[in-house]
């Protein structure tokens, strides 16, 4: 309510102390009421609003594992219930198997249950789940370099002779399971033919083995584009984590009737 004057004091007119007290009491009462109303509104706001912050005021993270001795999962538990944003340096404790630095979001619904989603510096996405105080372990979400090309990492036409090589756009160790090589019929002196497709596989684990060669058994008909008369032929390759190299035999004899056409992630 607006404050109304109780007395009209005029210059030269004598006023009593009681009149002054009444005016001051009215001001004090109104001030106390404003303070009371403000406190009630503030209390009501706190009851209905979620006041915890998921970032610092400047947008920075709320949990940091900036030392290699820091344990990001333990820091998330220690922070307590609620949403938080976090960062963990490469090589610190309990980060995903990639061992790269991560940034992400955590949510503990209770002190012993919650979840984490993290992005590492290689743009891989990882999740973890806190189940009754026990972390279930990091799981990588399936990602693909492109949804338009269905995971195609290389395309072309190649015998894969000893002086030829293919470099897929994604290393073998970064693929979900490995490389899938797509071969088709090839007619020497004419070119590739979209028939007699064959698919061979280079498992992800091969990236950690020696650089020895591997064989790819296919079936082709050297005389015609007919299933009748098809014979087995072999392509021989040397695979590393980033490259597929060929062999001299791949471009001679019956082996000339097949060519590498695509490499996919699988």
Residue pairs with C-beta under 8 A, 6 or more apart in sequence:
1 30
3 26
3 27
3 30
5 23
6 19
6 22
6 23
6 26
7 15
7 19
7 22
7 23
9 15
9 19
52 82
52 83
53 62
54 62
54 82
54 83
54 84
54 85
54 105
55 61
55 62
55 85
56 62
61 84
61 85
61 86
61 87
61 103
62 79
62 84
62 85
62 86
63 72
63 75
63 76
63 79
63 84
63 85
63 86
63 87
63 106
64 70
64 75
64 86
64 87
64 88
65 71
65 72
65 75
65 86
65 87
65 88
65 89
65 92
65 93
65 95
66 87
66 89
67 89
67 92
68 89
68 91
68 92
68 93
69 92
69 93
70 88
70 89
70 92
70 93
71 92
71 93
71 94
72 86
72 88
72 92
72 93
72 94
72 95
72 102
73 93
73 94
73 116
73 128
73 130
73 135
74 93
74 94
75 86
76 84
76 86
76 106
76 108
76 114
76 116
76 130
77 108
77 111
77 130
77 133
79 106
79 108
80 108
80 111
81 108
81 109
81 110
81 111
82 107
82 108
83 105
83 106
83 107
84 105
84 106
84 107
85 103
85 104
85 105
85 106
86 102
86 103
86 104
86 105
86 106
86 118
87 101
87 102
87 103
88 95
88 101
88 102
88 118
89 101
90 99
90 100
90 101
90 121
91 99
94 135
95 101
95 102
95 118
95 120
95 138
96 102
96 118
96 120
96 124
96 126
96 138
96 140
97 138
97 140
98 120
98 122
98 124
98 126
100 120
100 121
100 122
100 124
101 120
101 121
102 118
102 119
102 120
102 121
102 126
103 118
103 119
104 116
104 117
104 118
104 119
104 126
105 116
105 117
106 114
106 115
106 116
107 114
107 115
107 116
108 114
108 130
111 133
112 130
112 132
112 133
113 130
113 131
113 132
114 129
114 130
115 127
115 128
115 129
115 130
116 127
116 128
116 129
116 130
117 125
117 126
117 127
118 125
118 126
118 127
118 128
119 125
119 126
120 126
122 174
123 143
124 140
124 141
124 143
125 140
125 141
125 143
126 138
126 139
126 140
126 141
127 138
127 139
127 141
128 135
128 136
128 137
128 138
128 139
129 135
129 136
130 136
142 176
144 150
144 151
144 265
145 151
145 153
145 169
145 170
145 265
146 152
150 264
151 264
151 265
151 266
152 262
152 263
152 264
153 168
153 169
153 170
153 179
153 263
153 264
153 265
154 166
154 167
154 168
154 169
154 262
154 263
155 261
155 262
155 263
156 166
156 260
156 261
157 186
157 191
157 192
157 259
157 260
157 261
158 164
158 166
158 246
158 259
158 260
159 186
159 246
159 250
159 251
159 255
159 256
159 259
159 260
160 166
160 235
160 237
160 244
160 245
160 246
160 247
160 250
160 251
160 260
161 246
161 247
161 248
161 250
161 251
162 245
162 246
162 247
162 248
162 250
163 246
164 245
164 246
165 243
165 244
165 245
165 246
166 243
166 244
166 260
166 263
167 242
167 243
167 244
168 179
168 242
168 244
168 263
168 265
170 265
171 207
171 241
171 242
172 178
172 179
172 202
172 204
172 206
172 207
172 239
172 240
172 241
172 242
173 204
173 207
173 208
173 241
175 204
175 265
175 266
176 204
176 265
176 266
177 203
177 204
177 265
177 266
178 201
178 202
178 203
178 204
178 205
178 206
178 265
178 266
179 201
179 202
179 239
179 244
179 263
179 264
179 265
179 266
180 199
180 200
180 201
180 202
180 263
180 264
180 265
180 266
181 199
181 200
181 201
181 202
181 216
181 244
181 260
181 262
181 263
182 197
182 198
182 199
182 260
182 261
182 262
182 263
182 264
183 197
183 198
183 199
183 200
183 216
183 218
183 235
183 258
183 259
183 260
183 261
184 192
184 193
184 194
184 195
184 196
184 197
184 198
184 258
184 259
184 261
185 192
185 193
185 194
185 195
185 196
185 220
185 221
185 225
185 257
185 258
186 192
186 193
186 256
186 257
186 258
186 259
187 193
187 257
188 256
188 257
192 259
192 261
193 225
195 225
196 218
196 219
196 220
196 221
196 225
196 230
196 258
198 216
198 218
198 219
198 258
200 216
200 217
200 218
200 235
201 266
202 214
202 239
202 244
206 214
206 239
207 240
207 241
211 238
211 239
211 240
212 238
213 236
213 237
213 238
213 247
214 236
214 237
214 238
214 239
215 234
215 235
215 236
216 234
216 235
216 236
216 237
217 232
217 233
217 234
218 232
218 233
218 234
218 235
218 258
219 230
219 231
219 232
219 233
220 230
220 231
220 233
220 254
220 257
220 258
221 227
221 228
221 229
221 230
221 231
221 257
222 231
222 254
222 257
223 229
231 254
233 254
233 255
233 257
233 258
234 249
234 255
235 247
235 250
235 255
235 258
235 260
236 246
236 247
236 249
236 250
237 244
237 245
237 246
237 247
237 250
238 244
238 245
238 246
238 247
239 245
244 263
249 255
